[in-house]
Amino acid sequence: MARILKISLVIVAVVILAGVGYGAKGYLDALGDSDDLRARADALIAEGRSGRDLGAERLRSLLQVEDPAFYEHAGVDFSSDGAGATTISQSLSKRLAFEQFRPGLGKLRQTGYALGLEQRLTKQQILALWLDTLEMGRGPEGWMTGFYAASQAVYGKPPAKLSEDAFLRLVAVLIAPSSFDLLREDPELDVRVERIKRLVAGQCAPTGHGDVWLDGCRRTPG
């Protein structure tokens, strides 16, 4: 029994060390990629495709839904209501650091990469890259990538010039881009938009850290 316990502890230690090493590799990879990523982000910002170009109120609404403590955390957030398991920096890392992301150990490398991004890039640079790489669902000419690109494809104008409803539809799609339809009537998307409206108006709040679907913002009968 003692021998079995000893072997089990060794296996656990090896797994932990492997995970730490994989996370550290992600961090170092982000540092190595940072020069190219800064240049790419700065080009997007110069083109008017940054977070700030959404307008202050719309950026606030987007962050309130997607990453409420974005400006306070260093890449991970384990406590903010509605934040869920993935910050904006981690979301961006999933698309930058992997050809095909798989959960499990992949989450460790994703988190390491996010921490590296936060060390070398500004929040504005991270936001610009995130907006440019977002999966936005099906559009008039196929699958859409990028918040600004989707706004132009679906509505023919940049996000800052959209109506509030149109802008919030783009925000609502982010949680499940393959499930919602921006081109046609979609009752489930409408429900998501309604919850986001109530959230940004201060009429409700997420029920906890994992409430990314905003169940705390369901409209109650009566």
Helices and strands as residue ranges (DSSP letters): H 2-46, G 52-54, H 56-66, H 88-96, H 105-120, H 123-133, E 135-139, E 142-145, H 147-155, G 159-161, H 164-173, H 187-200, G 215-217
